[in-house]
Amino acid sequence: MPQTMLNVGKIVNTHGIRGEIKVLPHTDFPEVRFAKGSELLIVPEDGKAPLPVTVQSSRFHKNMYIVKLKEYDNINDVEKYKGSMLKVTQEDLVELPEDEYYFHQIIGCQVVTDEGQELGVITDILTPGANDVWVVQPKGGKSILIPYIDDVVLDVNVQDRKVLVHVMEGLL
């Protein structure tokens, strides 16, 4: 079975001539992912094999991270990776507190009401502000938006891929 890799950032440009790269973070844990000694994979846009790299140093600058990789010391060495994704393997996931989940654990879960009615499958997660909103796609029909709040989401079982919800008045 192929190894599952998760995005942690996108290489958007180079920085300076000493091989630093500008990374747009796609992670909730940039201080872990871009810490000195952190191991990442560069996945080139052209579909070539992922390249393992190690972070030598990083700093936050204008909503991006300037990252220096141990393996590269020259702008010419890293320029070809512009547009590539930085990823980690599933084994390198940061342990989350109880009742917190990664998006990939939630998307694809079956949603069932506390009355036993199947609503559909979670296809997307929106992050508009105060709380996430889960997009549930029923079989043939319009999408249902479920707010991720304690009054609505009663139980999440990522092993069984099931989410139990309470349908409040006006939700459907």
Secondary structure, 3 states (H helix, E strand, C coil): CCCCEEEEEEEEEEECCCCEEEEEECCCCHHHHCCCCCEEEEECCCCCCCEEEEEEEEEEECCEEEEEECCCCCHHHHHHHCCCEEEEEHHHCCCCCCCCCCHHHHCCCEEEECCCCEEEEEEEEECCCCCCEEEEECCCCCCEEEECCCCCEEEEECCCCEEEECCCCCCC
